[in-house]
């Protein structure tokens, strides 16, 4: 189980951004609206991550690392 988590979390951080862009351009009408929904919390997460990085926090990527798999799962289920 630990190995699975160790592989899935970094992979989701790499896969999520291209999948989000693909979903926004591929889907139409209501489905596009649903594809854009994860951008709201991810925008907040990115803002907090950048703010923490600029203030030299040693745990700056932690929120991004733990929220990205949830956004990726949402997009996979939507597709």
Backbone atoms as SQL, in Angstrom:
CREATE TABLE atoms (id INTEGER PRIMARY KEY, chain TEXT, resi INTEGER, resn TEXT, atom TEXT, x REAL, y REAL, z REAL);
INSERT INTO atoms VALUES
  (1, 'A', 1, 'UNK', 'N', 0.822, -1.192, 0.000),
  (2, 'A', 1, 'UNK', 'CA', 0.000, 0.000, 0.000),
  (3, 'A', 1, 'UNK', 'C', 0.868, 1.259, 0.000),
  (4, 'A', 2, 'UNK', 'N', 1.945, 1.244, 0.789),
  (5, 'A', 2, 'UNK', 'CA', 2.842, 2.398, 0.828),
  (6, 'A', 2, 'UNK', 'C', 3.483, 2.649, -0.527),
  (7, 'A', 3, 'UNK', 'N', 3.816, 1.566, -1.226),
  (8, 'A', 3, 'UNK', 'CA', 4.431, 1.701, -2.545),
  (9, 'A', 3, 'UNK', 'C', 3.442, 2.299, -3.539),
  (10, 'A', 4, 'UNK', 'N', 2.181, 1.901, -3.427),
  (11, 'A', 4, 'UNK', 'CA', 1.145, 2.424, -4.311),
  (12, 'A', 4, 'UNK', 'C', 0.969, 3.927, -4.111),
  (13, 'A', 5, 'UNK', 'N', 0.925, 4.367, -2.874),
  (14, 'A', 5, 'UNK', 'CA', 0.803, 5.791, -2.571),
  (15, 'A', 5, 'UNK', 'C', 2.049, 6.540, -3.044),
  (16, 'A', 6, 'UNK', 'N', 3.209, 5.944, -2.851),
  (17, 'A', 6, 'UNK', 'CA', 4.459, 6.583, -3.262),
  (18, 'A', 6, 'UNK', 'C', 4.542, 6.755, -4.773),
  (19, 'A', 7, 'UNK', 'N', 3.857, 5.926, -5.522),
  (20, 'A', 7, 'UNK', 'CA', 3.851, 6.039, -6.983),
  (21, 'A', 7, 'UNK', 'C', 2.723, 6.943, -7.457),
  (22, 'A', 8, 'UNK', 'N', 1.541, 6.835, -6.868),
  (23, 'A', 8, 'UNK', 'CA', 0.378, 7.574, -7.348),
  (24, 'A', 8, 'UNK', 'C', 0.450, 9.077, -7.111),
  (25, 'A', 9, 'UNK', 'N', 0.949, 9.501, -5.995),
  (26, 'A', 9, 'UNK', 'CA', 0.961, 10.934, -5.691),
  (27, 'A', 9, 'UNK', 'C', 1.873, 11.709, -6.647),
  (28, 'A', 10, 'UNK', 'N', 3.127, 11.324, -6.841),
  (29, 'A', 10, 'UNK', 'CA', 3.939, 12.086, -7.805),
  (30, 'A', 10, 'UNK', 'C', 3.416, 11.969, -9.238),
  (31, 'A', 11, 'UNK', 'N', 2.873, 10.825, -9.584),
  (32, 'A', 11, 'UNK', 'CA', 2.324, 10.641, -10.925),
  (33, 'A', 11, 'UNK', 'C', 1.127, 11.554, -11.146),
  (34, 'A', 12, 'UNK', 'N', 0.279, 11.690, -10.151),
  (35, 'A', 12, 'UNK', 'CA', -0.894, 12.550, -10.315),
  (36, 'A', 12, 'UNK', 'C', -0.497, 14.010, -10.449),
  (37, 'A', 13, 'UNK', 'N', 0.583, 14.420, -9.780),
  (38, 'A', 13, 'UNK', 'CA', 1.057, 15.803, -9.900),
  (39, 'A', 13, 'UNK', 'C', 1.528, 16.076, -11.329),
  (40, 'A', 14, 'UNK', 'N', 2.085, 15.075, -11.985),
  (41, 'A', 14, 'UNK', 'CA', 2.549, 15.234, -13.364),
  (42, 'A', 14, 'UNK', 'C', 1.429, 15.099, -14.391),
  (43, 'A', 15, 'UNK', 'N', 0.437, 14.279, -14.117),
  (44, 'A', 15, 'UNK', 'CA', -0.629, 14.001, -15.085),
  (45, 'A', 15, 'UNK', 'C', -1.753, 15.026, -15.021),
  (46, 'A', 16, 'UNK', 'N', -2.026, 15.588, -13.871),
  (47, 'A', 16, 'UNK', 'CA', -3.177, 16.470, -13.721),
  (48, 'A', 16, 'UNK', 'C', -3.169, 17.691, -14.649),
  (49, 'A', 17, 'UNK', 'N', -2.102, 18.493, -14.706),
  (50, 'A', 17, 'UNK', 'CA', -2.169, 19.709, -15.540),
  (51, 'A', 17, 'UNK', 'C', -2.483, 19.445, -17.015),
  (52, 'A', 18, 'UNK', 'N', -1.807, 18.493, -17.687),
  (53, 'A', 18, 'UNK', 'CA', -2.177, 18.256, -19.091),
  (54, 'A', 18, 'UNK', 'C', -3.599, 17.711, -19.250),
  (55, 'A', 19, 'UNK', 'N', -4.030, 16.885, -18.312),
  (56, 'A', 19, 'UNK', 'CA', -5.390, 16.350, -18.390),
  (57, 'A', 19, 'UNK', 'C', -6.417, 17.460, -18.186),
  (58, 'A', 20, 'UNK', 'N', -6.140, 18.403, -17.315),
  (59, 'A', 20, 'UNK', 'CA', -7.049, 19.528, -17.097),
  (60, 'A', 20, 'UNK', 'C', -7.171, 20.367, -18.373),
  (61, 'A', 21, 'UNK', 'N', -6.063, 20.650, -19.002),
  (62, 'A', 21, 'UNK', 'CA', -6.079, 21.426, -20.248),
  (63, 'A', 21, 'UNK', 'C', -6.827, 20.666, -21.338),
  (64, 'A', 22, 'UNK', 'N', -6.568, 19.377, -21.460),
  (65, 'A', 22, 'UNK', 'CA', -7.248, 18.557, -22.445),
  (66, 'A', 22, 'UNK', 'C', -8.759, 18.545, -22.201),
  (67, 'A', 23, 'UNK', 'N', -9.169, 18.407, -20.960),
  (68, 'A', 23, 'UNK', 'CA', -10.596, 18.348, -20.636),
  (69, 'A', 23, 'UNK', 'C', -11.296, 19.659, -20.953),
  (70, 'A', 24, 'UNK', 'N', -10.646, 20.771, -20.686),
  (71, 'A', 24, 'UNK', 'CA', -11.266, 22.070, -20.969),
  (72, 'A', 24, 'UNK', 'C', -11.479, 22.254, -22.465),
  (73, 'A', 25, 'UNK', 'N', -10.543, 21.812, -23.271),
  (74, 'A', 25, 'UNK', 'CA', -10.679, 21.981, -24.718),
  (75, 'A', 25, 'UNK', 'C', -11.528, 20.905, -25.382),
  (76, 'A', 26, 'UNK', 'N', -11.606, 19.718, -24.794),
  (77, 'A', 26, 'UNK', 'CA', -12.335, 18.615, -25.409),
  (78, 'A', 26, 'UNK', 'C', -13.837, 18.684, -25.147),
  (79, 'A', 27, 'UNK', 'N', -14.227, 18.956, -23.921),
  (80, 'A', 27, 'UNK', 'CA', -15.640, 18.921, -23.559),
  (81, 'A', 27, 'UNK', 'C', -16.366, 20.164, -24.060),
  (82, 'A', 28, 'UNK', 'N', -17.672, 20.030, -24.212),
  (83, 'A', 28, 'UNK', 'CA', -18.519, 21.126, -24.674),
  (84, 'A', 28, 'UNK', 'C', -19.643, 21.389, -23.677),
  (85, 'A', 29, 'UNK', 'N', -20.161, 22.577, -23.675),
  (86, 'A', 29, 'UNK', 'CA', -21.310, 23.055, -22.905),
  (87, 'A', 29, 'UNK', 'C', -21.207, 22.706, -21.415),
  (88, 'A', 30, 'UNK', 'N', -22.172, 21.946, -20.907),
  (89, 'A', 30, 'UNK', 'CA', -22.240, 21.640, -19.476),
  (90, 'A', 30, 'UNK', 'C', -21.033, 20.822, -19.011),
  (91, 'A', 31, 'UNK', 'N', -20.538, 19.932, -19.866),
  (92, 'A', 31, 'UNK', 'CA', -19.391, 19.104, -19.504),
  (93, 'A', 31, 'UNK', 'C', -18.130, 19.947, -19.354),
  (94, 'A', 32, 'UNK', 'N', -18.024, 21.010, -20.152),
  (95, 'A', 32, 'UNK', 'CA', -16.885, 21.913, -20.007),
  (96, 'A', 32, 'UNK', 'C', -16.967, 22.636, -18.663),
  (97, 'A', 33, 'UNK', 'N', -18.168, 23.048, -18.292),
  (98, 'A', 33, 'UNK', 'CA', -18.360, 23.683, -16.981),
  (99, 'A', 33, 'UNK', 'C', -17.904, 22.738, -15.870),
  (100, 'A', 34, 'UNK', 'N', -18.283, 21.464, -15.974),
  (101, 'A', 34, 'UNK', 'CA', -17.866, 20.487, -14.964),
  (102, 'A', 34, 'UNK', 'C', -16.356, 20.256, -15.000),
  (103, 'A', 35, 'UNK', 'N', -15.748, 20.345, -16.184),
  (104, 'A', 35, 'UNK', 'CA', -14.304, 20.164, -16.303),
  (105, 'A', 35, 'UNK', 'C', -13.537, 21.346, -15.721),
  (106, 'A', 36, 'UNK', 'N', -14.152, 22.531, -15.712),
  (107, 'A', 36, 'UNK', 'CA', -13.491, 23.727, -15.194),
  (108, 'A', 36, 'UNK', 'C', -13.611, 23.816, -13.666),
  (109, 'A', 37, 'UNK', 'N', -14.558, 23.134, -13.076),
  (110, 'A', 37, 'UNK', 'CA', -14.764, 23.218, -11.621),
  (111, 'A', 37, 'UNK', 'C', -13.514, 22.944, -10.779),
  (112, 'A', 38, 'UNK', 'N', -12.677, 21.970, -11.111),
  (113, 'A', 38, 'UNK', 'CA', -11.490, 21.759, -10.265),
  (114, 'A', 38, 'UNK', 'C', -10.498, 22.914, -10.296),
  (115, 'A', 39, 'UNK', 'N', -10.631, 23.804, -11.277),
  (116, 'A', 39, 'UNK', 'CA', -9.704, 24.936, -11.338),
  (117, 'A', 39, 'UNK', 'C', -9.907, 25.912, -10.184),
  (118, 'A', 40, 'UNK', 'N', -11.101, 25.973, -9.636),
  (119, 'A', 40, 'UNK', 'CA', -11.345, 26.868, -8.502),
  (120, 'A', 40, 'UNK', 'C', -10.535, 26.469, -7.269),
  (121, 'A', 41, 'UNK', 'N', -10.687, 25.239, -6.780),
  (122, 'A', 41, 'UNK', 'CA', -9.866, 24.880, -5.612),
  (123, 'A', 41, 'UNK', 'C', -8.380, 24.772, -5.953),
  (124, 'A', 42, 'UNK', 'N', -8.058, 24.358, -7.174),
  (125, 'A', 42, 'UNK', 'CA', -6.649, 24.239, -7.534),
  (126, 'A', 42, 'UNK', 'C', -6.005, 25.620, -7.664),
  (127, 'A', 43, 'UNK', 'N', -6.771, 26.619, -8.068),
  (128, 'A', 43, 'UNK', 'CA', -6.246, 27.984, -8.097),
  (129, 'A', 43, 'UNK', 'C', -5.897, 28.458, -6.699),
  (130, 'A', 44, 'UNK', 'N', -6.769, 28.156, -5.754),
  (131, 'A', 44, 'UNK', 'CA', -6.503, 28.497, -4.351),
  (132, 'A', 44, 'UNK', 'C', -5.263, 27.753, -3.847),
  (133, 'A', 45, 'UNK', 'N', -5.192, 26.467, -4.151),
  (134, 'A', 45, 'UNK', 'CA', -4.054, 25.656, -3.713),
  (135, 'A', 45, 'UNK', 'C', -2.761, 26.192, -4.321),
  (136, 'A', 46, 'UNK', 'N', -2.793, 26.555, -5.588),
  (137, 'A', 46, 'UNK', 'CA', -1.601, 27.105, -6.229),
  (138, 'A', 46, 'UNK', 'C', -1.200, 28.437, -5.608),
  (139, 'A', 47, 'UNK', 'N', -2.174, 29.265, -5.272),
  (140, 'A', 47, 'UNK', 'CA', -1.890, 30.546, -4.628),
  (141, 'A', 47, 'UNK', 'C', -1.236, 30.335, -3.262),
  (142, 'A', 48, 'UNK', 'N', -1.784, 29.435, -2.478),
  (143, 'A', 48, 'UNK', 'CA', -1.210, 29.143, -1.158),
  (144, 'A', 48, 'UNK', 'C', 0.188, 28.544, -1.299),
  (145, 'A', 49, 'UNK', 'N', 0.375, 27.679, -2.287),
  (146, 'A', 49, 'UNK', 'CA', 1.675, 27.054, -2.513),
  (147, 'A', 49, 'UNK', 'C', 2.724, 28.093, -2.887),
  (148, 'A', 50, 'UNK', 'N', 2.371, 28.997, -3.796),
  (149, 'A', 50, 'UNK', 'CA', 3.310, 30.048, -4.193),
  (150, 'A', 50, 'UNK', 'C', 3.609, 30.972, -3.012),
  (151, 'A', 51, 'UNK', 'N', 2.574, 31.333, -2.256),
  (152, 'A', 51, 'UNK', 'CA', 2.766, 32.187, -1.078),
  (153, 'A', 51, 'UNK', 'C', 3.707, 31.523, -0.075),
  (154, 'A', 52, 'UNK', 'N', 3.516, 30.227, 0.166),
  (155, 'A', 52, 'UNK', 'CA', 4.382, 29.510, 1.114),
  (156, 'A', 52, 'UNK', 'C', 5.812, 29.422, 0.590),
  (157, 'A', 53, 'UNK', 'N', 5.953, 29.212, -0.715),
  (158, 'A', 53, 'UNK', 'CA', 7.294, 29.149, -1.303),
  (159, 'A', 53, 'UNK', 'C', 8.020, 30.487, -1.155),
  (160, 'A', 54, 'UNK', 'N', 7.300, 31.561, -1.423),
  (161, 'A', 54, 'UNK', 'CA', 7.914, 32.886, -1.328),
  (162, 'A', 54, 'UNK', 'C', 8.291, 33.250, 0.108),
  (163, 'A', 55, 'UNK', 'N', 7.600, 32.668, 1.065),
  (164, 'A', 55, 'UNK', 'CA', 7.931, 32.909, 2.473),
  (165, 'A', 55, 'UNK', 'C', 8.869, 31.835, 3.025),
  (166, 'A', 56, 'UNK', 'N', 9.466, 31.074, 2.128),
  (167, 'A', 56, 'UNK', 'CA', 10.483, 30.072, 2.446),
  (168, 'A', 56, 'UNK', 'C', 10.019, 29.029, 3.456),
  (169, 'A', 57, 'UNK', 'N', 8.776, 28.594, 3.306),
  (170, 'A', 57, 'UNK', 'CA', 8.267, 27.518, 4.149),
  (171, 'A', 57, 'UNK', 'C', 8.884, 26.202, 3.677),
  (172, 'A', 58, 'UNK', 'N', 9.203, 25.339, 4.602),
  (173, 'A', 58, 'UNK', 'CA', 9.811, 24.073, 4.213),
  (174, 'A', 58, 'UNK', 'C', 8.770, 23.031, 3.782),
  (175, 'A', 59, 'UNK', 'N', 7.505, 23.321, 3.945),
  (176, 'A', 59, 'UNK', 'CA', 6.448, 22.391, 3.520),
  (177, 'A', 59, 'UNK', 'C', 5.569, 23.023, 2.437),
  (178, 'A', 60, 'UNK', 'N', 6.143, 23.891, 1.631),
  (179, 'A', 60, 'UNK', 'CA', 5.351, 24.639, 0.654),
  (180, 'A', 60, 'UNK', 'C', 4.589, 23.772, -0.340),
  (181, 'A', 61, 'UNK', 'N', 5.083, 22.616, -0.801),
  (182, 'A', 61, 'UNK', 'CA', 4.306, 21.880, -1.812),
  (183, 'A', 61, 'UNK', 'C', 3.283, 20.900, -1.230),
  (184, 'A', 62, 'UNK', 'N', 3.177, 20.806, 0.067),
  (185, 'A', 62, 'UNK', 'CA', 2.394, 19.735, 0.676),
  (186, 'A', 62, 'UNK', 'C', 0.911, 19.800, 0.313),
  (187, 'A', 63, 'UNK', 'N', 0.327, 20.975, 0.305),
  (188, 'A', 63, 'UNK', 'CA', -1.087, 21.100, -0.040),
  (189, 'A', 63, 'UNK', 'C', -1.316, 20.708, -1.496),
  (190, 'A', 64, 'UNK', 'N', -0.444, 21.156, -2.373),
  (191, 'A', 64, 'UNK', 'CA', -0.550, 20.814, -3.792),
  (192, 'A', 64, 'UNK', 'C', -0.411, 19.305, -4.006),
  (193, 'A', 65, 'UNK', 'N', 0.506, 18.690, -3.299),
  (194, 'A', 65, 'UNK', 'CA', 0.751, 17.257, -3.443),
  (195, 'A', 65, 'UNK', 'C', -0.451, 16.436, -2.989),
  (196, 'A', 66, 'UNK', 'N', -1.135, 16.868, -1.930),
  (197, 'A', 66, 'UNK', 'CA', -2.248, 16.082, -1.411),
  (198, 'A', 66, 'UNK', 'C', -3.585, 16.380, -2.075),
  (199, 'A', 67, 'UNK', 'N', -3.753, 17.538, -2.685),
  (200, 'A', 67, 'UNK', 'CA', -5.026, 17.888, -3.324),
  (201, 'A', 67, 'UNK', 'C', -5.062, 17.468, -4.788),
  (202, 'A', 68, 'UNK', 'N', -3.922, 17.464, -5.457),
  (203, 'A', 68, 'UNK', 'CA', -3.877, 17.125, -6.880),
  (204, 'A', 68, 'UNK', 'C', -4.441, 15.737, -7.192),
  (205, 'A', 69, 'UNK', 'N', -4.174, 14.699, -6.408),
  (206, 'A', 69, 'UNK', 'CA', -4.787, 13.400, -6.734),
  (207, 'A', 69, 'UNK', 'C', -6.318, 13.436, -6.704),
  (208, 'A', 70, 'UNK', 'N', -6.898, 14.253, -5.826),
  (209, 'A', 70, 'UNK', 'CA', -8.354, 14.361, -5.781),
  (210, 'A', 70, 'UNK', 'C', -8.891, 15.033, -7.043),
  (211, 'A', 71, 'UNK', 'N', -8.226, 16.080, -7.495),
  (212, 'A', 71, 'UNK', 'CA', -8.639, 16.750, -8.730),
  (213, 'A', 71, 'UNK', 'C', -8.472, 15.831, -9.928),
  (214, 'A', 72, 'UNK', 'N', -7.392, 15.057, -9.935),
  (215, 'A', 72, 'UNK', 'CA', -7.178, 14.103, -11.025),
  (216, 'A', 72, 'UNK', 'C', -8.244, 13.019, -11.027),
  (217, 'A', 73, 'UNK', 'N', -8.589, 12.517, -9.874),
  (218, 'A', 73, 'UNK', 'CA', -9.649, 11.512, -9.775),
  (219, 'A', 73, 'UNK', 'C', -10.977, 12.068, -10.284),
  (220, 'A', 74, 'UNK', 'N', -11.284, 13.311, -9.939),
  (221, 'A', 74, 'UNK', 'CA', -12.516, 13.954, -10.421),
  (222, 'A', 74, 'UNK', 'C', -12.529, 14.005, -11.944),
  (223, 'A', 75, 'UNK', 'N', -11.415, 14.421, -12.548),
  (224, 'A', 75, 'UNK', 'CA', -11.371, 14.516, -14.007),
  (225, 'A', 75, 'UNK', 'C', -11.456, 13.143, -14.671),
  (226, 'A', 76, 'UNK', 'N', -10.843, 12.158, -14.074),
  (227, 'A', 76, 'UNK', 'CA', -10.923, 10.806, -14.637),
  (228, 'A', 76, 'UNK', 'C', -12.360, 10.285, -14.571),
  (229, 'A', 77, 'UNK', 'N', -13.027, 10.508, -13.450),
  (230, 'A', 77, 'UNK', 'CA', -14.424, 10.082, -13.330),
  (231, 'A', 77, 'UNK', 'C', -15.323, 10.864, -14.283),
  (232, 'A', 78, 'UNK', 'N', -15.010, 12.131, -14.508),
  (233, 'A', 78, 'UNK', 'CA', -15.805, 12.948, -15.435),
  (234, 'A', 78, 'UNK', 'C', -15.651, 12.455, -16.862),
  (235, 'A', 79, 'UNK', 'N', -14.443, 12.043, -17.218),
  (236, 'A', 79, 'UNK', 'CA', -14.211, 11.551, -18.580),
  (237, 'A', 79, 'UNK', 'C', -14.882, 10.210, -18.772);
